[in-house]
Amino acid sequence: MGGGPIGSELAQAFSRLGAKVYVVASKLMPKEDKGVREVMEKVFANEGIEVVGGRASDAQMKGNKVIVTTDTGKTVEVDHLLVSAGRRPNVESLRLENAKVKYNTKGIMVDGRL
């Protein structure tokens, strides 16, 4: 699950190692330009990686399989599930205001010299 750069890189690595890979993502490489996405979709198709559109809304075990369902109603049955859903900074718990460190929802704010 996850079509960002890390999920895409791992998908390609596992595919090249012989696994059948499905990428469950609403958009492959969502922060990249449209041209990058189009190239990656072609590369993945040529390498046998199937992009399943939609966000994962449910994942359940059924015997030794994992059934992933997307918010578009598509399902995929797999042996293993790798989640690469991105990350967000957790700066609120650090009490940075006590050290007069400026931050926002994207993380610690820095100047040109970091």
N, C-alpha and C positions, 0 to 999 in steps of 0.2 A: 504494500500500500504506500503510495506516494510517488509522484512523478517529477520531483525536483531533481537537482543535480546529483545528490547522493543516492537517492532511490534509483535513478536512471543508470548511474555508474555501477551500482551493485546488480541491477537487473542484467546489464550487459555482461558483467563478469560471470554471474551464475549461468547465463545462457551459453557463454563461450566454454564453460566447464561442463556443459552437457545437459543442464536442467531445462525443462520446459518452463518458461517464465511468462507470467501475466503481470502487467503493471496496471493497478487499479488507481485511477486518478481522474479528477474532473478535467484536468488539462495537463498534458506533458510539458515539462519545463515552463511552468506558469509565469515566471519572472523574466523570461527571455523574449527576444523579438520573435515575431511570427515566423520569420525565415528560419530561425534556429529550430523552432518547434517542427516545422515542415521537414527539415533535413533529418532531425532525430526520428520522426515518425517513419520516414523512408528507411533509414538505417535499421531501426528496430524491426520493421516489416521484413526486410531482407535477411535479418538474423533470426527470424522466427519468434521474436518477442511480440506478444499480443497486448495491445493497449486496450483496457476495458474502461470505457468512459463512465464517469460518475464518481462521487465520493463514496467510500465504504460506509455503509450505515449499519451493518451487522456482520458479525463473524461468529460462527458456531462450530463446535466439534461434532462430527458425525462419524463415529468409529475412529479410524486413523486419519480421517480427512478433515480439512477445514473448509467450510462453506462460507464464502464471502459474498454478501449481497450489497449492491450499490443503491444509492438513492434514486437511480433511474430504473430499478427493478432487475438489472442484470445480475447474474450470479456466476461465480466461478468456483470450482472445486479443486483444491490443491492439497499437496502433502505437507507443505510447510508455508508459514506466513512470515514475511519480513515487513516490519512497519518502519517506514522512513517518512514520518509525517511532519517533519520540520521541528523547529524549536523556537522558543521565546525566552527572552531574558527574565529572570526572577529577581529583579533588583529590589522589589518592595520589602522583602524580608531582611535585607542587609542593613536597614536603617541608615542609608547613606546621607540623609539630611543631617544627621548628628555630626558627620565629618564634612559637611557643607559641599558634598559632591552632587552636582546637578545631573538629573536623569529624567527620562521620559519613558513612554511605553516601548520604545525601540531599544532602550538600554542606556548606558552611561554616555553623557554628552561630552565630547572632547573638542579641542581646538585643532589647528593645523599641525601642532606638534604632539598631538595625542595626550 
